[in-house]
């Protein structure tokens, strides 16, 4: 099936979908942490702190440390 000269081929399925990539949320989040400083960064739990707390407190310190970090993040909405 050939197309006559000067005429574009027909598209049987219509126009292709428009794809929009929105990267503004990640850009805003990274710029907010730079502008606000270290106060807006999520606090992570340290493997080494957990290791030494397990060695010296038989796991009780791990629970308290985990609760402290979780509460710190929750209070700041992170």
Phi and psi restraints in degrees (range 20) as a CNS / XPLOR table:
assign (resid 1 and name C) (resid 2 and name N)
       (resid 2 and name CA) (resid 2 and name C) 1.0 -101.5 20.0 2
assign (resid 2 and name N) (resid 2 and name CA)
       (resid 2 and name C) (resid 3 and name N) 1.0 149.5 20.0 2
assign (resid 2 and name C) (resid 3 and name N)
       (resid 3 and name CA) (resid 3 and name C) 1.0 -94.6 20.0 2
assign (resid 3 and name N) (resid 3 and name CA)
       (resid 3 and name C) (resid 4 and name N) 1.0 132.7 20.0 2
assign (resid 3 and name C) (resid 4 and name N)
       (resid 4 and name CA) (resid 4 and name C) 1.0 -61.9 20.0 2
assign (resid 4 and name N) (resid 4 and name CA)
       (resid 4 and name C) (resid 5 and name N) 1.0 151.1 20.0 2
assign (resid 4 and name C) (resid 5 and name N)
       (resid 5 and name CA) (resid 5 and name C) 1.0 -61.7 20.0 2
assign (resid 5 and name N) (resid 5 and name CA)
       (resid 5 and name C) (resid 6 and name N) 1.0 141.2 20.0 2
assign (resid 5 and name C) (resid 6 and name N)
       (resid 6 and name CA) (resid 6 and name C) 1.0 84.6 20.0 2
assign (resid 6 and name N) (resid 6 and name CA)
       (resid 6 and name C) (resid 7 and name N) 1.0 1.8 20.0 2
assign (resid 6 and name C) (resid 7 and name N)
       (resid 7 and name CA) (resid 7 and name C) 1.0 -123.8 20.0 2
assign (resid 7 and name N) (resid 7 and name CA)
       (resid 7 and name C) (resid 8 and name N) 1.0 135.8 20.0 2
assign (resid 7 and name C) (resid 8 and name N)
       (resid 8 and name CA) (resid 8 and name C) 1.0 -81.2 20.0 2
assign (resid 8 and name N) (resid 8 and name CA)
       (resid 8 and name C) (resid 9 and name N) 1.0 148.8 20.0 2
assign (resid 8 and name C) (resid 9 and name N)
       (resid 9 and name CA) (resid 9 and name C) 1.0 -68.1 20.0 2
assign (resid 9 and name N) (resid 9 and name CA)
       (resid 9 and name C) (resid 10 and name N) 1.0 147.5 20.0 2
assign (resid 9 and name C) (resid 10 and name N)
       (resid 10 and name CA) (resid 10 and name C) 1.0 -75.2 20.0 2
assign (resid 10 and name N) (resid 10 and name CA)
       (resid 10 and name C) (resid 11 and name N) 1.0 143.7 20.0 2
assign (resid 10 and name C) (resid 11 and name N)
       (resid 11 and name CA) (resid 11 and name C) 1.0 -99.1 20.0 2
assign (resid 11 and name N) (resid 11 and name CA)
       (resid 11 and name C) (resid 12 and name N) 1.0 114.4 20.0 2
assign (resid 11 and name C) (resid 12 and name N)
       (resid 12 and name CA) (resid 12 and name C) 1.0 -69.7 20.0 2
assign (resid 12 and name N) (resid 12 and name CA)
       (resid 12 and name C) (resid 13 and name N) 1.0 -21.4 20.0 2
assign (resid 12 and name C) (resid 13 and name N)
       (resid 13 and name CA) (resid 13 and name C) 1.0 -110.1 20.0 2
assign (resid 13 and name N) (resid 13 and name CA)
       (resid 13 and name C) (resid 14 and name N) 1.0 9.2 20.0 2
assign (resid 13 and name C) (resid 14 and name N)
       (resid 14 and name CA) (resid 14 and name C) 1.0 83.8 20.0 2
assign (resid 14 and name N) (resid 14 and name CA)
       (resid 14 and name C) (resid 15 and name N) 1.0 -160.2 20.0 2
assign (resid 14 and name C) (resid 15 and name N)
       (resid 15 and name CA) (resid 15 and name C) 1.0 -76.3 20.0 2
assign (resid 15 and name N) (resid 15 and name CA)
       (resid 15 and name C) (resid 16 and name N) 1.0 147.1 20.0 2
assign (resid 15 and name C) (resid 16 and name N)
       (resid 16 and name CA) (resid 16 and name C) 1.0 -69.9 20.0 2
assign (resid 16 and name N) (resid 16 and name CA)
       (resid 16 and name C) (resid 17 and name N) 1.0 153.0 20.0 2
assign (resid 16 and name C) (resid 17 and name N)
       (resid 17 and name CA) (resid 17 and name C) 1.0 -68.2 20.0 2
assign (resid 17 and name N) (resid 17 and name CA)
       (resid 17 and name C) (resid 18 and name N) 1.0 149.5 20.0 2
assign (resid 17 and name C) (resid 18 and name N)
       (resid 18 and name CA) (resid 18 and name C) 1.0 -84.6 20.0 2
assign (resid 18 and name N) (resid 18 and name CA)
       (resid 18 and name C) (resid 19 and name N) 1.0 127.5 20.0 2
assign (resid 18 and name C) (resid 19 and name N)
       (resid 19 and name CA) (resid 19 and name C) 1.0 -106.7 20.0 2
assign (resid 19 and name N) (resid 19 and name CA)
       (resid 19 and name C) (resid 20 and name N) 1.0 123.7 20.0 2
assign (resid 19 and name C) (resid 20 and name N)
       (resid 20 and name CA) (resid 20 and name C) 1.0 -116.7 20.0 2
assign (resid 20 and name N) (resid 20 and name CA)
       (resid 20 and name C) (resid 21 and name N) 1.0 125.1 20.0 2
assign (resid 20 and name C) (resid 21 and name N)
       (resid 21 and name CA) (resid 21 and name C) 1.0 -107.6 20.0 2
assign (resid 21 and name N) (resid 21 and name CA)
       (resid 21 and name C) (resid 22 and name N) 1.0 119.5 20.0 2
assign (resid 21 and name C) (resid 22 and name N)
       (resid 22 and name CA) (resid 22 and name C) 1.0 -107.8 20.0 2
assign (resid 22 and name N) (resid 22 and name CA)
       (resid 22 and name C) (resid 23 and name N) 1.0 104.6 20.0 2
assign (resid 22 and name C) (resid 23 and name N)
       (resid 23 and name CA) (resid 23 and name C) 1.0 -103.3 20.0 2
assign (resid 23 and name N) (resid 23 and name CA)
       (resid 23 and name C) (resid 24 and name N) 1.0 12.3 20.0 2
assign (resid 23 and name C) (resid 24 and name N)
       (resid 24 and name CA) (resid 24 and name C) 1.0 -70.1 20.0 2
assign (resid 24 and name N) (resid 24 and name CA)
       (resid 24 and name C) (resid 25 and name N) 1.0 -30.1 20.0 2
assign (resid 24 and name C) (resid 25 and name N)
       (resid 25 and name CA) (resid 25 and name C) 1.0 -66.9 20.0 2
assign (resid 25 and name N) (resid 25 and name CA)
       (resid 25 and name C) (resid 26 and name N) 1.0 -41.3 20.0 2
assign (resid 25 and name C) (resid 26 and name N)
       (resid 26 and name CA) (resid 26 and name C) 1.0 -72.0 20.0 2
assign (resid 26 and name N) (resid 26 and name CA)
       (resid 26 and name C) (resid 27 and name N) 1.0 -32.1 20.0 2
assign (resid 26 and name C) (resid 27 and name N)
       (resid 27 and name CA) (resid 27 and name C) 1.0 -68.8 20.0 2
assign (resid 27 and name N) (resid 27 and name CA)
       (resid 27 and name C) (resid 28 and name N) 1.0 -38.2 20.0 2
assign (resid 27 and name C) (resid 28 and name N)
       (resid 28 and name CA) (resid 28 and name C) 1.0 -68.4 20.0 2
assign (resid 28 and name N) (resid 28 and name CA)
       (resid 28 and name C) (resid 29 and name N) 1.0 -40.8 20.0 2
assign (resid 28 and name C) (resid 29 and name N)
       (resid 29 and name CA) (resid 29 and name C) 1.0 -64.7 20.0 2
assign (resid 29 and name N) (resid 29 and name CA)
       (resid 29 and name C) (resid 30 and name N) 1.0 -41.4 20.0 2
assign (resid 29 and name C) (resid 30 and name N)
       (resid 30 and name CA) (resid 30 and name C) 1.0 -72.4 20.0 2
assign (resid 30 and name N) (resid 30 and name CA)
       (resid 30 and name C) (resid 31 and name N) 1.0 -34.9 20.0 2
assign (resid 30 and name C) (resid 31 and name N)
       (resid 31 and name CA) (resid 31 and name C) 1.0 -72.6 20.0 2
assign (resid 31 and name N) (resid 31 and name CA)
       (resid 31 and name C) (resid 32 and name N) 1.0 -32.3 20.0 2
assign (resid 31 and name C) (resid 32 and name N)
       (resid 32 and name CA) (resid 32 and name C) 1.0 -66.2 20.0 2
assign (resid 32 and name N) (resid 32 and name CA)
       (resid 32 and name C) (resid 33 and name N) 1.0 -36.6 20.0 2
assign (resid 32 and name C) (resid 33 and name N)
       (resid 33 and name CA) (resid 33 and name C) 1.0 -71.1 20.0 2
assign (resid 33 and name N) (resid 33 and name CA)
       (resid 33 and name C) (resid 34 and name N) 1.0 -29.6 20.0 2
assign (resid 33 and name C) (resid 34 and name N)
       (resid 34 and name CA) (resid 34 and name C) 1.0 -74.8 20.0 2
assign (resid 34 and name N) (resid 34 and name CA)
       (resid 34 and name C) (resid 35 and name N) 1.0 -42.6 20.0 2
assign (resid 34 and name C) (resid 35 and name N)
       (resid 35 and name CA) (resid 35 and name C) 1.0 -69.6 20.0 2
assign (resid 35 and name N) (resid 35 and name CA)
       (resid 35 and name C) (resid 36 and name N) 1.0 -44.4 20.0 2
assign (resid 35 and name C) (resid 36 and name N)
       (resid 36 and name CA) (resid 36 and name C) 1.0 -78.6 20.0 2
assign (resid 36 and name N) (resid 36 and name CA)
       (resid 36 and name C) (resid 37 and name N) 1.0 -16.3 20.0 2
assign (resid 36 and name C) (resid 37 and name N)
       (resid 37 and name CA) (resid 37 and name C) 1.0 87.2 20.0 2
assign (resid 37 and name N) (resid 37 and name CA)
       (resid 37 and name C) (resid 38 and name N) 1.0 -161.2 20.0 2
assign (resid 37 and name C) (resid 38 and name N)
       (resid 38 and name CA) (resid 38 and name C) 1.0 -74.0 20.0 2
assign (resid 38 and name N) (resid 38 and name CA)
       (resid 38 and name C) (resid 39 and name N) 1.0 -12.2 20.0 2
assign (resid 38 and name C) (resid 39 and name N)
       (resid 39 and name CA) (resid 39 and name C) 1.0 -67.0 20.0 2
assign (resid 39 and name N) (resid 39 and name CA)
       (resid 39 and name C) (resid 40 and name N) 1.0 -24.2 20.0 2
assign (resid 39 and name C) (resid 40 and name N)
       (resid 40 and name CA) (resid 40 and name C) 1.0 -95.2 20.0 2
assign (resid 40 and name N) (resid 40 and name CA)
       (resid 40 and name C) (resid 41 and name N) 1.0 -1.7 20.0 2
assign (resid 40 and name C) (resid 41 and name N)
       (resid 41 and name CA) (resid 41 and name C) 1.0 -82.8 20.0 2
assign (resid 41 and name N) (resid 41 and name CA)
       (resid 41 and name C) (resid 42 and name N) 1.0 143.3 20.0 2
assign (resid 41 and name C) (resid 42 and name N)
       (resid 42 and name CA) (resid 42 and name C) 1.0 -71.2 20.0 2
assign (resid 42 and name N) (resid 42 and name CA)
       (resid 42 and name C) (resid 43 and name N) 1.0 131.5 20.0 2
assign (resid 42 and name C) (resid 43 and name N)
       (resid 43 and name CA) (resid 43 and name C) 1.0 -80.9 20.0 2
assign (resid 43 and name N) (resid 43 and name CA)
       (resid 43 and name C) (resid 44 and name N) 1.0 130.6 20.0 2
assign (resid 43 and name C) (resid 44 and name N)
       (resid 44 and name CA) (resid 44 and name C) 1.0 -101.3 20.0 2
assign (resid 44 and name N) (resid 44 and name CA)
       (resid 44 and name C) (resid 45 and name N) 1.0 153.4 20.0 2
assign (resid 44 and name C) (resid 45 and name N)
       (resid 45 and name CA) (resid 45 and name C) 1.0 -86.5 20.0 2
assign (resid 45 and name N) (resid 45 and name CA)
       (resid 45 and name C) (resid 46 and name N) 1.0 138.8 20.0 2
assign (resid 45 and name C) (resid 46 and name N)
       (resid 46 and name CA) (resid 46 and name C) 1.0 -92.9 20.0 2
assign (resid 46 and name N) (resid 46 and name CA)
       (resid 46 and name C) (resid 47 and name N) 1.0 132.0 20.0 2
assign (resid 46 and name C) (resid 47 and name N)
       (resid 47 and name CA) (resid 47 and name C) 1.0 -63.2 20.0 2
assign (resid 47 and name N) (resid 47 and name CA)
       (resid 47 and name C) (resid 48 and name N) 1.0 -40.6 20.0 2
assign (resid 47 and name C) (resid 48 and name N)
       (resid 48 and name CA) (resid 48 and name C) 1.0 -69.1 20.0 2
assign (resid 48 and name N) (resid 48 and name CA)
       (resid 48 and name C) (resid 49 and name N) 1.0 -37.1 20.0 2
assign (resid 48 and name C) (resid 49 and name N)
       (resid 49 and name CA) (resid 49 and name C) 1.0 -63.2 20.0 2
assign (resid 49 and name N) (resid 49 and name CA)
       (resid 49 and name C) (resid 50 and name N) 1.0 -43.1 20.0 2
assign (resid 49 and name C) (resid 50 and name N)
       (resid 50 and name CA) (resid 50 and name C) 1.0 -63.1 20.0 2
assign (resid 50 and name N) (resid 50 and name CA)
       (resid 50 and name C) (resid 51 and name N) 1.0 -39.8 20.0 2
assign (resid 50 and name C) (resid 51 and name N)
       (resid 51 and name CA) (resid 51 and name C) 1.0 -61.4 20.0 2
assign (resid 51 and name N) (resid 51 and name CA)
       (resid 51 and name C) (resid 52 and name N) 1.0 -50.6 20.0 2
assign (resid 51 and name C) (resid 52 and name N)
       (resid 52 and name CA) (resid 52 and name C) 1.0 -69.7 20.0 2
assign (resid 52 and name N) (resid 52 and name CA)
       (resid 52 and name C) (resid 53 and name N) 1.0 -34.8 20.0 2
assign (resid 52 and name C) (resid 53 and name N)
       (resid 53 and name CA) (resid 53 and name C) 1.0 -64.9 20.0 2
assign (resid 53 and name N) (resid 53 and name CA)
       (resid 53 and name C) (resid 54 and name N) 1.0 -38.0 20.0 2
assign (resid 53 and name C) (resid 54 and name N)
       (resid 54 and name CA) (resid 54 and name C) 1.0 -64.6 20.0 2
assign (resid 54 and name N) (resid 54 and name CA)
       (resid 54 and name C) (resid 55 and name N) 1.0 -40.6 20.0 2
assign (resid 54 and name C) (resid 55 and name N)
       (resid 55 and name CA) (resid 55 and name C) 1.0 -66.2 20.0 2
assign (resid 55 and name N) (resid 55 and name CA)
       (resid 55 and name C) (resid 56 and name N) 1.0 -38.6 20.0 2
assign (resid 55 and name C) (resid 56 and name N)
       (resid 56 and name CA) (resid 56 and name C) 1.0 -99.8 20.0 2
assign (resid 56 and name N) (resid 56 and name CA)
       (resid 56 and name C) (resid 57 and name N) 1.0 -20.1 20.0 2
assign (resid 56 and name C) (resid 57 and name N)
       (resid 57 and name CA) (resid 57 and name C) 1.0 -122.9 20.0 2
assign (resid 57 and name N) (resid 57 and name CA)
       (resid 57 and name C) (resid 58 and name N) 1.0 9.2 20.0 2
assign (resid 57 and name C) (resid 58 and name N)
       (resid 58 and name CA) (resid 58 and name C) 1.0 55.9 20.0 2
assign (resid 58 and name N) (resid 58 and name CA)
       (resid 58 and name C) (resid 59 and name N) 1.0 34.2 20.0 2
assign (resid 58 and name C) (resid 59 and name N)
       (resid 59 and name CA) (resid 59 and name C) 1.0 95.7 20.0 2
assign (resid 59 and name N) (resid 59 and name CA)
       (resid 59 and name C) (resid 60 and name N) 1.0 -18.6 20.0 2
assign (resid 59 and name C) (resid 60 and name N)
       (resid 60 and name CA) (resid 60 and name C) 1.0 -66.5 20.0 2
assign (resid 60 and name N) (resid 60 and name CA)
       (resid 60 and name C) (resid 61 and name N) 1.0 -40.4 20.0 2
assign (resid 60 and name C) (resid 61 and name N)
       (resid 61 and name CA) (resid 61 and name C) 1.0 -64.4 20.0 2
assign (resid 61 and name N) (resid 61 and name CA)
       (resid 61 and name C) (resid 62 and name N) 1.0 -31.7 20.0 2
assign (resid 61 and name C) (resid 62 and name N)
       (resid 62 and name CA) (resid 62 and name C) 1.0 -62.9 20.0 2
assign (resid 62 and name N) (resid 62 and name CA)
       (resid 62 and name C) (resid 63 and name N) 1.0 -41.8 20.0 2
assign (resid 62 and name C) (resid 63 and name N)
       (resid 63 and name CA) (resid 63 and name C) 1.0 -64.7 20.0 2
assign (resid 63 and name N) (resid 63 and name CA)
       (resid 63 and name C) (resid 64 and name N) 1.0 -45.9 20.0 2
assign (resid 63 and name C) (resid 64 and name N)
       (resid 64 and name CA) (resid 64 and name C) 1.0 -65.3 20.0 2
assign (resid 64 and name N) (resid 64 and name CA)
       (resid 64 and name C) (resid 65 and name N) 1.0 -40.7 20.0 2
assign (resid 64 and name C) (resid 65 and name N)
       (resid 65 and name CA) (resid 65 and name C) 1.0 -65.5 20.0 2
assign (resid 65 and name N) (resid 65 and name CA)
       (resid 65 and name C) (resid 66 and name N) 1.0 -42.8 20.0 2
assign (resid 65 and name C) (resid 66 and name N)
       (resid 66 and name CA) (resid 66 and name C) 1.0 -62.2 20.0 2
assign (resid 66 and name N) (resid 66 and name CA)
       (resid 66 and name C) (resid 67 and name N) 1.0 -40.7 20.0 2
assign (resid 66 and name C) (resid 67 and name N)
       (resid 67 and name CA) (resid 67 and name C) 1.0 -65.1 20.0 2
assign (resid 67 and name N) (resid 67 and name CA)
       (resid 67 and name C) (resid 68 and name N) 1.0 -39.1 20.0 2
assign (resid 67 and name C) (resid 68 and name N)
       (resid 68 and name CA) (resid 68 and name C) 1.0 -63.0 20.0 2
assign (resid 68 and name N) (resid 68 and name CA)
       (resid 68 and name C) (resid 69 and name N) 1.0 -47.2 20.0 2
assign (resid 68 and name C) (resid 69 and name N)
       (resid 69 and name CA) (resid 69 and name C) 1.0 -67.1 20.0 2
assign (resid 69 and name N) (resid 69 and name CA)
       (resid 69 and name C) (resid 70 and name N) 1.0 -41.2 20.0 2
assign (resid 69 and name C) (resid 70 and name N)
       (resid 70 and name CA) (resid 70 and name C) 1.0 -64.0 20.0 2
assign (resid 70 and name N) (resid 70 and name CA)
       (resid 70 and name C) (resid 71 and name N) 1.0 -42.2 20.0 2
assign (resid 70 and name C) (resid 71 and name N)
       (resid 71 and name CA) (resid 71 and name C) 1.0 -65.8 20.0 2
assign (resid 71 and name N) (resid 71 and name CA)
       (resid 71 and name C) (resid 72 and name N) 1.0 -40.1 20.0 2
assign (resid 71 and name C) (resid 72 and name N)
       (resid 72 and name CA) (resid 72 and name C) 1.0 -59.7 20.0 2
assign (resid 72 and name N) (resid 72 and name CA)
       (resid 72 and name C) (resid 73 and name N) 1.0 -44.5 20.0 2
assign (resid 72 and name C) (resid 73 and name N)
       (resid 73 and name CA) (resid 73 and name C) 1.0 -69.0 20.0 2
assign (resid 73 and name N) (resid 73 and name CA)
       (resid 73 and name C) (resid 74 and name N) 1.0 -40.9 20.0 2
assign (resid 73 and name C) (resid 74 and name N)
       (resid 74 and name CA) (resid 74 and name C) 1.0 -66.0 20.0 2
assign (resid 74 and name N) (resid 74 and name CA)
       (resid 74 and name C) (resid 75 and name N) 1.0 -40.8 20.0 2
assign (resid 74 and name C) (resid 75 and name N)
       (resid 75 and name CA) (resid 75 and name C) 1.0 -63.7 20.0 2
assign (resid 75 and name N) (resid 75 and name CA)
       (resid 75 and name C) (resid 76 and name N) 1.0 -27.7 20.0 2
assign (resid 75 and name C) (resid 76 and name N)
       (resid 76 and name CA) (resid 76 and name C) 1.0 -97.9 20.0 2
assign (resid 76 and name N) (resid 76 and name CA)
       (resid 76 and name C) (resid 77 and name N) 1.0 3.4 20.0 2
assign (resid 76 and name C) (resid 77 and name N)
       (resid 77 and name CA) (resid 77 and name C) 1.0 70.9 20.0 2
assign (resid 77 and name N) (resid 77 and name CA)
       (resid 77 and name C) (resid 78 and name N) 1.0 29.8 20.0 2
